[in-house]
């Protein structure tokens, strides 16, 4: 345990976007309970804006494909970090890179604590035979447990979210200034087994349009997704955000949404870190694995039919899709998604 106040902890979470975003509520809880500590987050440069509105939190970026690549690069990274004066390291990633950094920090006499990812119980949850189908510890709690190892336990609460951020002028020009409900839709995921079919997403959009008094904003990432969303936007009277704003501006826009519709994906966690209601659609993954967005009503999760697809969850990340499970997520009816959206908006 660090014995005195005013100390400095390094937090490691390099990727992926959703996992980085899930660290935010934990760091906010830590700040509330230990306000005299400073935190530095080691992450990739693109993710730095996620932490830009947090007090006593700074970011040190890792160029893992450039100057910090390989053993020599990680040593270079360590030499950059050690001069910042850390009293302990909380590793929320626990991958090969951070394991190498652990050896460097320990040689330097800096205590280093790592996340327990719970691999055995996750393996049991996703097993095809003798599946142990039960909820596991959340990723947020696993992050909090790292701080407990340091000596500072955290009590997580639903108010550990970021405040709404001001909208930039360029964002206003893109989305307009009329006062309506802003409904975000993030239709993509890292793996197809987690992605709702676009033809069914079109039916969701049609159902939203029938509600009136709203604007649909489409979120994604990468050139391929941008092209698909441009077409989806033009055919459905939506606004494609992808590729139009800086990431910091996109985050500010997300913080002003009335509701987000997303897969088991990074955009769900970006919205949740602002306390925005998120209607999530789950295919071959399942909330029991511990990746449900922070502070969200469990009633907002729409799951694939496990009576028809009993092997769900087939994997933790959605990268394993057994034969016949390719369209499992399509068992979620578009009308049910629209009803969830209505439920959220009526409660506002």
FENLIN-V451162 format. One line per field, one symbol per residue. ss: DSSP state (H for helix, E for strand, - for the rest). burial: # if it has 24 or more other ideal C-beta (glycine too) atoms within 12 Angstrom, else .. A space follows every 10 residues. Layout:
ss=???
burial=???
//
This chain:
ss=-------EEE EE----HHHH HHHHHHHHHH HHH----EEE EEE-HHHHHH H-----EEEE E--------H HHHHHHHHHH HH-----EEE E----HHHHH HHHHHHH--- EEEE----HH HHHHH----- --------HH HHHHHHHHHH ---------- --------HH HHHHH----- EEEEEE---- -HHH---HHH HHHHHHHHH- ---EEEEE-- --HHHHHHHH HHHHHH--EE ------HHHH HHHH----EE EEE--HHHHH HH-----EEE EE----HHH- -------HHH EEE------- ---------- -------HHH H--HHHHHHH HHHHHH--
burial=.#....#### ########## ########## #..#..#### ########## #.##.##### ##.#...#.. ...#..##.. ##.#.##### ####..##.# ##.##..#.# ########.. .#..##.... .....##### ########## .#.#.#...# ##..#.#... #..##..... ########## ########.# ##.##.##.. #..####### #...#..##. .##..#.### #####.#### ########## ########## ########## ########## ######...# ####....#. ########.# #...#.#### ##.#.###.# ##.##...
//
